[in-house]
Amino acid sequence: MRAVSKLDQFLDDYLERFLQGNRAGQHLVNKLNDCGIGLMPVLDHVTLRTHNVERRARPIIDFGFVEDTRIGVLEFDSWWAKVYRKQGYPAFFIDQAYDDKRGEASLIPQWVDMHGDECFHHIAILVEDIESAIFAMERDGFQMAGDIVGGDDSDLRQVFTTPEIRNGESYTVLELIERHNGYAGFLPPQADSLMESTRR
C-alpha cells in the first residue's frame, strides 16, 4: 500500500467531503473509476471560498504551493482571488469578497457564513469537448447553471452545473472546463459570469 503524503490526504479529505455534497461529482467520479482513470488526472483546479484569502492560503503554502504571480491578483466587480500552484497537483483558486463597499454585492460572504471555508465550493474537471461533456451530463439528468462561458475560438471555455442545495442555500457546483493552446490562466470576465450563473 502506498504511503499517503499530508497533501494527498488533505486533497482526499476535501474531495470526499465535496463528493458527499455534489451528485454531479459523484456521478462523474464513478464513471472515471469504472475505466480506471480516477479523479486526480482530470482535475484542473479546486476552489475555496473564504473571508480572508491570505489566512486561508497558509496551509496550502505549507504544502508547497506557491502563488501564481504571473496571473497576480484576479480582480472582479465585487470579489477577488489568487491562484496557487504546485507541480503535479490541481491549482487552488481561493476567492473572497472585497472588504469594502464593493464586496456588498458578492455571493461569497453569505456562502462562507453558511458552509465555512474548509470545503471546496467547486472542482473543475478538464474536458476535451465541453459540448459533448454537457450532453453526457444532461443525458444522465444533470443540468447546467447557464450557457458555456467562452466562445468556440476561446482558449478557455467553462460551465457550472446547477448548484446542490444544502439547508435551502446553494452549496457545491461541478465545473466543466475546456482549455486550448496551453492556456493555464483564468479570464476575469468569464470567472465573474460563472459566479453569477449560480446566483439564486
Secondary structure, 3 states (H helix, E strand, C coil): CCCCCHHHHHHHHHHHHHHHCCHHHHHHHHHHHHCCCCCHHHEEEEEEECCCHHHHHHHHHHCCCEECCCCCCEECCCEEEEEEECCCCCEEEEEEECCCHHHHHCCHHHHHHHHCCCCEEEEEEECCCHHHHHHHHHHCCCCECCCCECCCCCCEEEEEECCCEECCEECCEEEEEEECCCCCCCCHHHHHHHHHHCCC
